[in-house]
Amino acid sequence: MRDTVPTTPRPDPEQAYDFVVPPAIHFGPGRIAELGGIVAALGTSAWIVASRRGLAACGGLERLIGLLRGSNVEATVVAESAGEPTVEQVARALGRLPSRRQAAVVVAVGGGAAIDLGKALAALATNADAAADPETEVIDRLEGVGRGLPIVVPPLPVVAVPTTAGTGAEATRNAVVSCPRRRFKKSMRSPLMVPRAALVDPLLTLSCDRAVSAASGLDCITQLIESYVCRFHRPLPRTLVIEALPRAVAALPRVLADPGDVEARTAMSHAALVSGMALGNSGLGMAHGVAAALGVECGTPHGLACALMLPVALRVNRLVAGAEFAALERACDAAAPAGTAAADAFVSRIEALCAVAGAPRRLADVGLAPERIDWLARNSGGASMRGNPRPLDAEDLRAILAALA
């Protein structure tokens, strides 16, 4: 009898998935004190990329440098984050990076903008051609523009230290970079860009004012919801969302009422971290697709744009994602009725939360002129929109956005 070799079944794309997260996550109040040891495990010199607000949240630059030097890590500030990263800002910082890069670790401190800037610089430091034009090197590695060059050489290690509870950038594989002159906002993306360590200390968010706490918190909640209902959802991110979302929905009003509520701040920092892991391993939807274009057109901060678009995205997706909305409502309230009533209750719950946070309600509130609705509809595409549960084309979006004007 002839031996037969068993055939290997082809993987079912509906069942197969990857799950890429930071190899090390250090979470908890007061853990900024461990920064030096965390960085020392990865290298001997630290390149600090930080926003002014981020440095202040850590006790100032001198304290940050002191924490690093206490573990025999030499520190140098290589870039200051000021708003969401632009091509020009990234290129300028790239051209000024130290020439000695052996054993260097990028320490990115601040909100999502600072962390994205740090991730972009860490990737370009090892992948960009030092003899080429820095701006061209940036553009050529962004999705959908330039030559689409991939990140193939492992970036410098990144230690991400968030000082807001919103974007989850400490756990994602991309860096968002905009270009006001060319009018785009795109991502530099690679699994290699996930930070080597995320140091999440909720006490660092205590310095956030109400507006920042509200916008970043609603960004986090939008990411949790959209990654759960996304067309490309995966089981592990969904499990994480079911645990984190109810805590965030309960905690955000507490943070807004009492900025010093450490327990609520801790719940929001945890939810933000989870939202980054969830979106990075599943996807997003309409709210984020439109938010990116609003940022280009009106300069609307990302969290504020998500806060505006979240309620309308829930209403748009209600019929096709009703079962998911009902599951999220029952996670928030175990006594919620099943089926349609629970889905409607969830939409109402999030609308009420947005109202408590003072989110804008109309496109005019963020400065969009009525004649620019067509442009917004045409440019609200990309990976986020492809993940929306209900397929939407430009005509669909134009009607939705016109009603929101």
N, C-alpha and C positions, 0 to 999 in steps of 0.2 A: 504494500500500500504506500503510495507516494505521500510524503509529508506535505502538508499545506501550510503556507505562511498566512497567518491571520492578517487581514487588511485593517489598517488604522482608519476608523471612521473620520470623515471630515467634520471639523467643528461646526456646530450650529451657530451662526452669527448672532442669533437671538439669545443664546446661552453663554457665549464666550464674552469675557470682559477683562480689562486690566484695571488695577487699582493702584494708583501712584500717589504717594503722600510723602511728606518729609520723613527721612529715616529716624529722626529724633524730635520729639515734641516735649518741651519742658513747660508745663502749665501750672499756674497757681500764683496767688498774691505774694509779692515779695521776692519772686524768683529772679528779678533783674540782678540781684546780688551774685548770681551764679554765672553771669555773662562771661567773665574772664576765663573760667574753667572750660566753658562750652567752646569758646573760640580757640583756646589753647589746644584742645583735642584735635583741631582741624588745621592749625597753622601757627606761625610765630609772629605774623604781623597782621594788623587789622586795617582795612580800608573802610573808613566810616562814610556812609551815605545817609544823610539825615535831613529832616526838616527842622526848622527852628522850634516849632511846637513840640516835635518829637524829642529833641534834646532837652527842652525845658521839662517835659514829662518825666525824663530820667534823672532829673536833678542837675542838668547842665552838662556841658561838654567836659568840664574838668572831672566831674564825678565819673562820667562814662570812661574817659581815658584812664582814670584811677582804677576802675574795676578791671580794665584790661591789663594795665601794667602790674597790678597785683598778682597776675598769673604769668608775668614775664612776656606779655604780648605788647609789642610796640604799635602805637595807633597813629593814623594819619587821616585827616578829613580830606576826602577826594572829591566830594560833590555835595552841594546843598540842594535839597529838593524844595521847589517853590511852585506849588500847584501840580496838576497832572503833567507827567513827562511829555515833552515835545521832541521832535526829531532834532531840532536845533540844540536843545538842552542836553540831550543824550550825546550828540556828536561833540559838543564843546567839552563835556566831561570826559569823553573817550580820549580826546586829543591831549588831555592833561593828566592822564593816569600815570602813576610812577612806572618807570621802565623795569624796575626789579619786581617780578611778579611771583617768584618762587616762594611757596609757603604763605601766600597772601590769602586772607579771608575777607570777604565783603560783609560788613556788619551794617544792615539796612534798618534804620530806626525811624519810625513815624507811621503815618497812615499808608493806605494802599499806594499812593503816588510815590512816596519815598521808597517803599519796598519794591515796587515795579522798576524804579530807576536803578536800584541796586542790582536787581536780577538782570536787567538789560546790560548793565556795565560788566557784570561778572561773565555773561555769555560773550560779549563782544571782546573782552580782554583776551580771550583765548581763541576766538574765531575770526576776528577782523584782521584784514591786511593792514599792517602798520604803515605801509607806504601809500595806501589808497586814501581818497578823500573820506574823512570820518562820516560826513552826512550821507554819502552814498553807501557806506558800509552799514549804516543803520537802516536806511530805506530798503536795501536789498535783502534784509532779513525779516521784514514785516510781511504778514500775510496779505496777498492781493495787490501788492505794489512792488515795484522794483523787480529784481530777478528771482525772488523767492528762494534765496540761498538758505539751506538748512543749518541748524546748529549741530555740528558733528563732533567737535572737540569738547570734552566736559568743561563746563564753566568753572571759574573759581568757586570754592565753597561759599555759600551764602548763609549767614545767620540772620534770620528775620525777626525783628523785635517790633511788633505792632503797638502803637500807642492810641489807636482808635479801635472800636469794636464794630467792624462793618464789612470790609472787602474780602477778608479771608486770604489776602494776597500772600500771607506767610505759608500757605499750603497749596498754592496753584503753580502750574507749569508755564505760565505766560506772563508777559509784561506788556501792558497797554501803553502805546505811544501815539500821540496825535501830531498833526501837522496843520496848524492854522492856515499857513500859506497855500498848501495844496488841498486843504479842506478834507482831511480824512482822520480817522482814529482806528488804528489797526493793532494787532497783537504780534509780538515776537514770541514764538511758542515752540517748546520742546520738552519732553519728559526730563531731559537733562537739566532743565532750569528750575525744577522744584528745589526750594532751599534745603540745604543739608540739615539745618536745625531751625525749629521755630521756638522762640522763647516768648511765651505769652503770659505776661504779668498784668492781671486786670487792674492793679493799682495805677498803672501807667495811663489808664483812661480817665482817671479822676479829674484831670485837668481839662477835659473836653467840655466846652460850653454846651448849652441846651441845643443850639442849632446843629452843631456837629454830632452830638449824641443822637439826635432825632434822625438826621439824614443817614448817618452810618448805620444806625440800628435798622432803619427801613430797607437799606440796601441789603443788609444781612438777611432779613426776613424775606425779601424778594428772591434772593439767591436760594434760600432753603426751599421756598415754594416752587420756584421755576425748575430747579433741578429734580424735584420730586415728580412733577407732572410732565417733564420734558419727554419728547418722543424718543430720546436716546437714554432714558433713565436706566439705572443699573441697581441691583439688589443691595449692595453694601451702602452706597450713598443714601438710598431710601431708608434703610434701617437707621442710619445716623440722623437723618432729618426727623424721623418720627420721635426720636429722643430729644433732639435739641430745639425744635420749633416751638413746642408748647412752653418751654422754659423761657424762650426769647419773647414770645407774645405776652407772657405774664410779667417779664422783667422790664421791658422797655418803658411802660408807663411809670414804673417805680423809679427808674433812672431819671426820667424827665421830671418827676415830682421831687425827688431827693437825689441830687447828683453825688452825694457822699455815701449812697447805699452800696456798700462793697459786695454784698451778696448778689444784688441785682447786676452790678457791673461784672461780676464773675460769670454769671449766667450768660450775659451778652457776649463776653469775650469767648466763652466756650462755643456759643452759637455761631459767632463769626468764623472761628477756626473750622467748625464743622461745615459751614457754608462754602468755604474755600475747597475743602476736600470733596464736597458733594458736586459743586459745579465743575471742578476740574476733572471729575471722573464720570460725569453724566453730560450735562449741558445746561442751557438756559432757555429763554423764550422771548416773547414779544416785548416785555417791559425793558429788558436789557438791549434788545435790538434797536428800539426807538431811543433809549437813553443815550446810546453812543452817538447817534446822529444829532440829538439835541445838544450834546456837549460840543460837537463841531460847529453847529449853526449858532447857538446862543451862548456858548461858554458855560452852560449849566453844569454845576458840580454833579458828578456821577450819582451820588447818593440821593440828591435832591430830584434828579430826573427819574430815578427808579421809584422814589416815593410818589411822584406824580403819576407814573404809568402803571403802578401795581394794581390799583382798584379797577381800572379799565381793562387791564389784561385778564384779571379774574373774570370779569363779566363776559369778555370775548370768548374765553375758553370754557365757560361754565357748562355748556351742553356736551362738549367732548371730554371734559375732565371731571365730570360730576362725581364719579366714584372716588377719584383721588381726593377731591376737595372734601368729600364726606369722611374719608379716612383721616384726613388732617384735622377735621373738626372733632372727631371722636377722640383723637389723641389729645386735643386741647380740653375736651370736656367729655369724660367717660359716660355721662348721662345723656349725651346728645342723641336724638333720634336717628334712625338709619335712613339711608337713601337721600331722596331729593331735599328733604327738610334739612338734613345735616349739611349738604353742600351749600344750600342757600345761607344757612347760619354761618358757615365759614366765610363766605364772601362778605356778609354783613359784619362779622367780627373784624376782618382785616380793614374794611372801610372805616369802621369806628376807630381802630387803632391809628390809621393814617390821619384821621381828624384830630385825635388827641395830640398827635405829634406835630400838628400844624402843617401838614404837607400841602403843597400847592395843588389846586384842583383843575386849573385850566392851563392850556399851553400859553395863553397870554400872560399868565402869572410868572413865567420864566422868560418872557420877552420874545416869544415867537410871533412874527407878523403873519396875518392871515394869508398873505400871498406866498408865504414860504411853506405852506402845508404840502403842496405838490412835491417840492424838493425833499421835504422830510420823509414823505411816503416812499419816494424813489430810493432814498439813501438809508432807510432803516432795514438793511438786510444783514448779510453775514451769517456766521455760525450760530449766533444766538437765535435769530429769527428762524433758521432752519429747524431748530429744536422745538419750536412752539407746537403745542398739541393740535391746534387748529391751523391747517395750512393757510397762509395769507399771502396774497400777491399785492402789488402796488395799489391796485384799484380798491381792494378790500381795506388796506391801510388808509388810503386817502379818505374813505368814508368814515372810518373810525376816528381818525385824527380831526376831521372837519367837525365832528360832533363834540370834540374836546376843545375846540378853539375858544 
